């Protein structure tokens, strides 16, 4: 199952973590929600392989610890999503379609 590209309409914004919007529902450690808005990562399905972090030419992503999550103990968050240049490399390399980039969503320069 891929990230819901309409999460802004189907989920509630629960706040921020490390300066990044978090869209629920959340119930750690199993349910972490979607992090980010312009660059959104569904941490519930992210497997933490780091391909997005390695391929991003402008360093949008950073590692975060997600202890006891069933998919992985580390995941990526779009910590610097305002730097995104909409190249879509992260979307293309994500093996589980956990990332969505939409230039029309808020937090766009």
N, CA, C and O of each residue as an XYZ file, in Angstrom:
436
protein
N       0.840     -1.189      0.000
C       0.000      0.000      0.000
C       0.880      1.244      0.000
O       1.789      1.348      0.823
N       0.636      2.170     -0.885
C       1.427      3.396     -1.030
C       0.872      4.511     -0.141
O      -0.229      4.413      0.401
N       1.663      5.564     -0.012
C       1.230      6.743      0.734
C      -0.027      7.314      0.077
O      -0.164      7.285     -1.146
N      -0.926      7.826      0.884
C      -2.142      8.457      0.393
C      -1.802      9.864     -0.094
O      -1.471     10.717      0.729
N      -1.869     10.140     -1.397
C      -1.508     11.463     -1.896
C      -2.486     12.560     -1.467
O      -2.194     13.746     -1.618
N      -3.633     12.168     -0.938
C      -4.632     13.135     -0.471
C      -4.674     13.226      1.049
O      -5.707     13.562      1.628
N      -3.549     12.927      1.692
C      -3.538     12.861      3.155
C      -3.962     14.168      3.826
O      -4.497     14.143      4.934
N      -3.731     15.308      3.170
C      -4.143     16.587      3.761
C      -5.657     16.656      3.937
O      -6.151     17.364      4.815
N      -6.383     15.932      3.114
C      -7.840     15.926      3.194
C      -8.360     14.768      4.040
O      -9.435     14.871      4.633
N      -7.614     13.674      4.103
C      -8.111     12.474      4.773
C      -7.553     12.273      6.176
O      -8.026     11.402      6.907
N      -6.559     13.061      6.562
C      -5.937     12.931      7.884
C      -5.906     14.264      8.598
O      -6.005     15.326      7.984
N      -5.769     14.186      9.898
C      -5.665     15.388     10.723
C      -4.199     15.692     11.010
O      -3.408     14.785     11.266
N      -3.847     16.966     10.965
C      -2.505     17.385     11.364
C      -2.460     17.351     12.889
O      -3.246     18.028     13.552
N      -1.546     16.568     13.441
C      -1.465     16.387     14.897
C      -0.420     17.268     15.555
O      -0.323     17.299     16.782
N       0.359     17.980     14.767
C       1.403     18.825     15.330
C       2.666     18.722     14.510
O       2.634     18.465     13.306
N       3.794     18.930     15.197
C       5.080     18.863     14.520
C       6.061     18.037     15.339
O       5.954     17.931     16.560
N       7.021     17.456     14.626
C       8.125     16.756     15.257
C       9.384     17.185     14.528
O       9.499     17.006     13.316
N      10.321     17.747     15.259
C      11.558     18.268     14.668
C      11.274     19.304     13.574
O      11.991     19.368     12.576
N      10.234     20.105     13.765
C       9.884     21.148     12.816
C       9.149     20.676     11.574
O       8.948     21.452     10.640
N       8.742     19.402     11.553
C       8.058     18.814     10.399
C       6.622     18.475     10.802
O       6.394     17.888     11.859
N       5.651     18.846      9.954
C       4.253     18.512     10.233
C       4.080     17.004     10.345
O       4.687     16.240      9.595
N       3.238     16.584     11.296
C       2.903     15.167     11.469
C       1.397     15.017     11.286
O       0.601     15.696     11.935
N       1.031     14.110     10.386
C      -0.369     13.840     10.060
C      -0.733     12.482     10.629
O      -0.074     11.489     10.323
N      -1.772     12.420     11.454
C      -2.158     11.198     12.134
C      -3.007     10.280     11.288
O      -3.252     10.524     10.107
N      -3.443      9.223     11.926
C      -3.307      8.973     13.357
C      -1.914      8.454     13.717
O      -1.234      7.803     12.923
N      -1.525      8.773     14.949
C      -0.263      8.268     15.476
C      -0.520      7.555     16.790
O      -1.381      7.953     17.575
N       0.239      6.500     17.014
C       0.207      5.744     18.256
C       1.526      4.973     18.342
O       1.577      3.769     18.089
N       2.605      5.704     18.710
C       3.930      5.075     18.731
C       3.975      3.875     19.685
O       3.251      3.860     20.681
N       4.794      2.893     19.405
C       5.798      2.864     18.344
C       5.294      2.299     17.022
O       5.998      2.388     16.016
N       4.083      1.713     16.995
C       3.617      1.062     15.764
C       3.092      2.026     14.713
O       3.302      1.808     13.520
N       2.419      3.076     15.128
C       1.772      3.991     14.185
C       2.416      5.375     14.318
O       2.258      6.045     15.338
N       3.141      5.792     13.276
C       3.907      7.039     13.329
C       3.354      8.125     12.420
O       3.775      9.278     12.522
N       2.429      7.793     11.540
C       1.792      8.774     10.676
C       2.653      9.214      9.507
O       3.679      8.610      9.196
N       2.207     10.279      8.875
C       2.909     10.871      7.736
C       3.640     12.108      8.230
O       3.066     12.950      8.921
N       4.917     12.207      7.867
C       5.726     13.361      8.257
C       6.017     14.197      7.028
O       6.431     13.684      5.988
N       5.792     15.511      7.165
C       6.023     16.442      6.069
C       4.733     16.797      5.360
O       3.698     16.160      5.556
N       4.815     17.828      4.532
C       3.649     18.263      3.763
C       4.003     18.340      2.282
O       3.473     17.566      1.485
N       4.872     19.241      1.904
C       5.312     19.300      0.503
C       6.011     17.994      0.136
O       5.691     17.373     -0.878
N       6.967     17.582      0.969
C       7.607     16.277      0.848
C       7.058     15.450      2.007
O       7.361     15.724      3.169
N       6.263     14.453      1.696
C       5.593     13.669      2.728
C       6.108     12.233      2.724
O       6.227     11.602      1.674
N       6.414     11.726      3.932
C       6.890     10.355      4.093
C       5.944      9.633      5.042
O       5.748     10.067      6.177
N       5.358      8.538      4.583
C       4.496      7.723      5.436
C       5.391      6.790      6.242
O       5.857      5.767      5.740
N       5.625      7.160      7.506
C       6.535      6.380      8.347
C       5.950      5.030      8.733
O       6.679      4.157      9.204
N       4.668      4.846      8.545
C       4.066      3.549      8.862
C       4.465      2.480      7.850
O       4.503      1.295      8.179
N       4.764      2.897      6.615
C       5.146      1.905      5.603
C       6.611      2.002      5.195
O       7.116      1.111      4.513
N       7.303      3.065      5.598
C       8.720      3.228      5.286
C       9.514      2.063      5.856
O       9.332      1.689      7.015
N      10.401      1.486      5.037
C      11.231      0.362      5.486
C      12.634      0.817      5.883
O      13.458     -0.005      6.285
N      12.911      2.095      5.778
C      14.180      2.632      6.248
C      15.397      2.157      5.474
O      16.456      1.946      6.066
N      15.270      1.984      4.172
C      16.420      1.527      3.389
C      17.379      2.665      3.065
O      18.527      2.406      2.702
N      16.942      3.924      3.185
C      17.814      5.072      2.998
C      18.066      5.490      1.561
O      18.880      6.380      1.316
N      17.389      4.872      0.607
C      17.611      5.219     -0.798
C      17.283      6.689     -1.057
O      18.005      7.358     -1.796
N      16.222      7.190     -0.468
C      15.833      8.588     -0.670
C      16.899      9.528     -0.110
O      17.235     10.538     -0.730
N      17.414      9.196      1.040
C      18.433     10.008      1.688
C      19.704     10.039      0.833
O      20.328     11.090      0.688
N      20.079      8.915      0.280
C      21.285      8.828     -0.550
C      21.116      9.533     -1.892
O      22.070     10.135     -2.387
N      19.932      9.476     -2.491
C      19.733     10.019     -3.833
C      19.330     11.493     -3.876
O      19.459     12.135     -4.918
N      18.852     12.030     -2.778
C      18.376     13.418     -2.779
C      19.542     14.388     -3.010
O      20.490     14.416     -2.226
N      19.471     15.182     -4.086
C      20.585     16.088     -4.399
C      20.672     17.315     -3.497
O      21.680     18.021     -3.517
N      19.632     17.581     -2.706
C      19.640     18.784     -1.861
C      19.473     18.454     -0.377
O      19.176     19.341      0.423
N      19.659     17.200     -0.008
C      19.675     16.770      1.403
C      18.408     17.135      2.184
O      18.478     17.716      3.267
N      17.270     16.787      1.623
C      15.991     17.035      2.290
C      15.813     16.131      3.517
O      15.219     16.547      4.511
N      16.325     14.904      3.449
C      16.022     13.887      4.457
C      17.113     13.729      5.510
O      18.287     14.007      5.265
N      16.689     13.272      6.697
C      17.635     12.870      7.739
C      17.074     11.662      8.480
O      15.864     11.440      8.510
N      17.975     10.887      9.074
C      17.572      9.699      9.831
C      16.936     10.089     11.151
O      17.344     11.062     11.785
N      15.929      9.322     11.563
C      15.382      9.421     12.912
C      15.252      8.009     13.468
O      15.051      7.052     12.721
N      15.366      7.893     14.764
C      15.200      6.594     15.414
C      13.722      6.302     15.617
O      12.959      7.165     16.052
N      13.332      5.079     15.298
C      11.941      4.637     15.472
C      11.947      3.285     16.185
O      11.537      2.275     15.614
N      12.414      3.272     17.438
C      12.543      1.998     18.151
C      11.212      1.262     18.260
O      10.163      1.861     18.501
N      11.287     -0.037     18.077
C      10.154     -0.950     18.205
C       9.114     -0.829     17.097
O       8.046     -1.433     17.196
N       9.397     -0.066     16.048
C       8.464     -0.042     14.922
C       8.617     -1.356     14.164
O       9.741     -1.812     13.956
N       7.512     -1.975     13.745
C       7.598     -3.288     13.095
C       8.352     -3.301     11.768
O       8.866     -4.352     11.385
N       8.443     -2.190     11.053
C       9.126     -2.158      9.755
C      10.625     -1.911      9.881
O      11.416     -2.559      9.195
N      11.027     -0.976     10.752
C      12.445     -0.674     10.917
C      12.676      0.202     12.142
O      11.792      0.939     12.577
N      13.880      0.104     12.683
C      14.260      0.864     13.881
C      14.729      2.280     13.537
O      14.895      3.116     14.425
N      14.940      2.542     12.249
C      15.305      3.866     11.764
C      14.513      4.160     10.505
O      14.241      3.271      9.698
N      14.148      5.423     10.353
C      13.428      5.858      9.156
C      13.950      7.236      8.780
O      14.794      7.800      9.477
N      13.447      7.773      7.677
C      13.853      9.117      7.268
C      12.680     10.073      7.430
O      11.517      9.699      7.278
N      13.017     11.301      7.738
C      12.020     12.359      7.828
C      12.469     13.501      6.915
O      13.668     13.730      6.762
N      11.528     14.216      6.311
C      11.893     15.319      5.416
C      12.219     16.582      6.212
O      11.475     17.562      6.168
N      13.326     16.549      6.934
C      13.700     17.620      7.854
C      13.889     18.971      7.168
O      13.638     20.017      7.766
N      14.328     18.945      5.925
C      14.556     20.185      5.186
C      13.715     20.215      3.911
O      14.228     20.465      2.820
N      12.410     19.955      4.066
C      11.550     19.874      2.883
C      11.466     21.190      2.128
O      11.120     21.195      0.947
N      11.771     22.302      2.776
C      11.747     23.579      2.066
C      12.880     23.689      1.041
O      12.863     24.588      0.201
N      13.862     22.785      1.101
C      14.959     22.765      0.135
C      14.625     21.955     -1.121
O      15.380     21.976     -2.092
N      13.499     21.244     -1.102
C      13.132     20.337     -2.201
C      13.047     21.089     -3.529
O      12.490     22.184     -3.609
N      13.615     20.470     -4.573
C      13.586     21.053     -5.915
C      12.637     20.286     -6.840
O      12.661     20.481     -8.055
N      11.812     19.424     -6.273
C      10.794     18.680     -7.010
C      11.369     17.788     -8.114
O      10.745     17.616     -9.161
N      12.539     17.231     -7.887
C      13.151     16.363     -8.897
C      12.520     14.966     -8.900
O      12.642     14.238     -9.885
N      11.859     14.594     -7.824
C      11.136     13.325     -7.691
C      12.041     12.093     -7.594
O      11.548     10.969     -7.694
N      13.337     12.274     -7.403
C      14.218     11.117     -7.251
C      13.807     10.265     -6.053
O      13.819      9.037     -6.133
N      13.445     10.905     -4.950
C      13.056     10.151     -3.750
C      11.819      9.300     -4.016
O      11.735      8.156     -3.568
N      10.872      9.860     -4.739
C       9.657      9.124     -5.079
C      10.000      7.918     -5.954
O       9.461      6.827     -5.767
N      10.891      8.129     -6.897
C      11.267      7.068     -7.826
C      12.027      5.922     -7.165
O      11.862      4.769     -7.565
N      12.857      6.215     -6.162
C      13.696      5.163     -5.568
C      13.064      4.470     -4.369
O      13.569      3.436     -3.931
N      11.988      5.000     -3.831
C      11.377      4.379     -2.646
C      10.770      3.026     -3.027
O       9.877      2.964     -3.871
N      11.252      1.944     -2.409
C      10.783      0.614     -2.794
C       9.352      0.293     -2.374
O       8.757     -0.661     -2.875
N       8.795      1.092     -1.449
C       7.441      0.804     -0.961
C       6.475      1.966     -1.209
O       5.375      1.983     -0.656
N       6.875      2.929     -2.032
C       6.031      4.092     -2.356
C       5.556      4.835     -1.106
O       4.383      5.188     -0.985
N       6.488      5.063     -0.185
C       6.158      5.747      1.065
C       6.312      7.258      0.969
O       6.033      7.960      1.941
N       6.749      7.782     -0.178
C       7.032      9.212     -0.324
C       6.155      9.814     -1.410
O       5.945      9.217     -2.466
N       5.644     11.018     -1.127
C       4.903     11.777     -2.123
C       5.418     13.211     -2.096
O       5.559     13.805     -1.027
N       5.694     13.759     -3.260
C       6.118     15.153     -3.391
C       5.084     15.855     -4.253
O       4.772     15.416     -5.360
N       4.557     16.959     -3.726
C       3.538     17.708     -4.472
C       3.851     19.205     -4.365
O       3.678     19.797     -3.300
N       4.308     19.812     -5.452
C       4.644     21.226     -5.430
C       3.458     22.125     -5.094
O       3.657     23.281     -4.721
N       2.243     21.628     -5.216
C       1.066     22.432     -4.927
C       0.682     22.488     -3.464
O      -0.141     23.313     -3.067
N       1.273     21.612     -2.653
C       0.941     21.638     -1.221
C       1.705     22.739     -0.514
O       2.688     23.255     -1.044
N       1.264     23.099      0.672
C       1.914     24.157      1.442
C       3.355     23.810      1.764
O       3.811     22.701      1.485
N       4.071     24.754      2.348
C       5.488     24.656      2.687
C       6.360     24.691      1.454
O       7.492     24.208      1.483
N       5.859     25.248      0.379
C       6.626     25.384     -0.849
C       7.245     26.766     -0.876
O       6.596     27.747     -0.513
N       8.487     26.851     -1.300
C       9.169     28.153     -1.362
C       8.476     29.026     -2.393
O       8.884     30.166     -2.611
